Amino acid sequence: MKVVIIGASYAGVAAALEVRKRYEDAEIILLEKQATLGYIPNGLHLYWENSIVDLDAAYFITKEQLERQNIQCFLEASVEKMNTVNKTITYLYHGRELRLTYDKMIIATGSSQLSQKISGSDGESILKYKRYPEAVAALAKMETSQSITIIGAGPVGVEAAYLLSKQHKKVTLIESMDYILFKYFDKEMILPVQERMIEMGTDLRLNQTVSAIESEGEQAVTVRFGNKSVTSDAAILGVNVRPNLSYLDEHIQLHLDQTIAVDCYMRTSVEDVFAVGDCIQLSYGDGDKTEYIPLVNNAVRTGIVAAANLIQPETAFKGSLQTIGTFLFGYYVASTGMTEAESVFSGQTVKAYCQKVSLTSLPDADTVTIKWIYDAASHVLLGAQLISTSNILEKINTLALVIQTKQTLEDLQQKEYFFHPSFSQMISATNFVSWLEVRDDGNEN
Ligand SMILES: Cc1cc2nc3c(=O)[nH]c(=O)nc-3n(C[C@H](O)[C@H](O)[C@H](O)COP(=O)(O)OP(=O)(O)OC[C@H]3O[C@@H](n4cnc5c(N)ncnc54)[C@H](O)[C@@H]3O)c2cc1C
């Protein structure tokens, strides 16, 4: 069996490794248009936060490691066309046009930071840094820039605002919603981060939709929103990404947002063609609802699922909860599943409850504020948000599992946990607490 995978980042690499694990004799070919593979999209932020000393360290896997698994990697191989009737793929390899046949194809070409609504956003002076060469260029530009405008207060934009303001840059952050990180948090939960951001000097412009970006040579960038504008040394596009699918065959069905339509086995509308990662929409929550949720964990899991279903449908994708965790302006914040704000679109009667819990039994213990979002009738947990000045990020994974396995608040009260006074409380932070003594009723809404 000849398996051709297009795109060698998280989704493509995960698929390749899983295909190798399952099919010892398969011929596996990875086509990647860049000169390197395995770059971590957050590499620049890792560098700014001093987690790595060089952008060259921001790789999660190498070509050699894949080749040791007998996975053939063609770098600087850009797929230009495909013909799913003849089962051929046409790609440019070091400038030469070549063709390849396949038995099974996995599309994993991911996404790029683009905006169709903001004119000028594709200009070279607008920094994006998902890819290694972009990150190198952005780093050089940032080092000589004192003022930076960031468009979009999602995780990328807010992390950039934090890391740049720590470097004493003058940061302006523009967001069309009325608070930051709205996809993941309810307003009151994320407000402490927003307040600290403003205290640290970020010029936060909420409820503002950017319409155009104009660059004046190498020197300055003007970002226009409403009848206002901000001119700075550099601008970062931190808006949602869009899939890279210009080479697609017309037989592969798309959603209205131009992502590839797949079933729960990652099969496209064409036999023997699968699509994974940032190219597709995913099932989100209960029912048939699908959404575009471009995150690494979804890319990896869908890659593994596609590989499992190459011959016949065996393993269904269990859905995404849009789980995230990060550190911003002095706070560890994490979220999984439904927010209270989005519950109005769910057709469910949903309740929310906030509690503040000490993290250990020690007298100076830090606390974590947890927001639980649950079905009013069944008490099944639907979403959770955490904020603390201590590192509570791993706890969100427990709560994601609770939601995935459809457990109730009552189940959560019974969740088993270890106790040690230095590391935990009498009640674990991820156990729903209903006692007045340990909960903060003031936050209930
Ligand atoms: C700045 C930034 C930071 C991020 N940080 C995080 C984070 O901390 N956590 C998280 O969960 N998510 C993060 N994300 C999202 C995350 O990067 C994506 O969800 C993830 O990379 C998707 O993996 P993928 O393999 O589907 O696609 P991609 O990572 O987009 O990779 C697709 C690959 O396909 C290649 N390719 C594209 N077109 C072709 C072609 N025609 N021929 C051959 N090859 C092609 C590309 O060169 C690329 O290597 C971040 C995104 C950005 C923009």
The ligand as an ORCA input file, in Angstrom:
! r2SCAN-3c Opt
* xyz 0 1
  C       1.536     31.653     15.849
  C       0.739     30.420     16.141
  C       0.917     29.764     17.357
  C       0.166     28.625     17.651
  N       0.329     28.034     18.872
  C      -0.451     26.970     19.195
  C      -0.359     26.360     20.478
  O       0.438     26.778     21.334
  N      -1.174     25.313     20.746
  C      -2.058     24.818     19.821
  O      -2.786     23.862     20.108
  N      -2.148     25.374     18.600
  C      -1.372     26.426     18.255
  N      -1.494     26.990     17.028
  C      -2.339     26.304     16.020
  C      -1.493     25.178     15.424
  O      -0.351     25.748     14.836
  C      -2.219     24.388     14.343
  O      -3.449     23.918     14.841
  C      -1.378     23.175     13.927
  O      -0.122     23.589     13.464
  C      -2.094     22.408     12.801
  O      -1.283     21.376     12.363
  P      -1.434     20.818     10.871
  O      -0.436     19.720     10.744
  O      -2.850     20.520     10.588
  O      -1.084     22.027      9.914
  P       0.129     23.043      9.804
  O       0.897     23.096     11.081
  O      -0.429     24.283      9.245
  O       1.079     22.343      8.744
  C       0.749     22.115      7.417
  C       2.005     21.732      6.674
  O       1.663     21.524      5.296
  C       2.613     22.156      4.466
  N       1.974     22.493      3.185
  C       1.016     23.439      2.955
  N       0.659     23.447      1.656
  C       1.402     22.491      1.038
  C       1.494     22.026     -0.283
  N       0.731     22.525     -1.256
  N       2.386     21.037     -0.566
  C       3.161     20.505      0.411
  N       3.118     20.912      1.683
  C       2.242     21.886      2.013
  C       3.025     23.389      5.242
  O       4.274     23.877      4.816
  C       3.043     22.848      6.676
  O       4.281     22.323      7.049
  C      -0.763     28.130     16.714
  C      -0.952     28.800     15.497
  C      -0.215     29.935     15.223
  C      -0.477     30.650     13.929
*
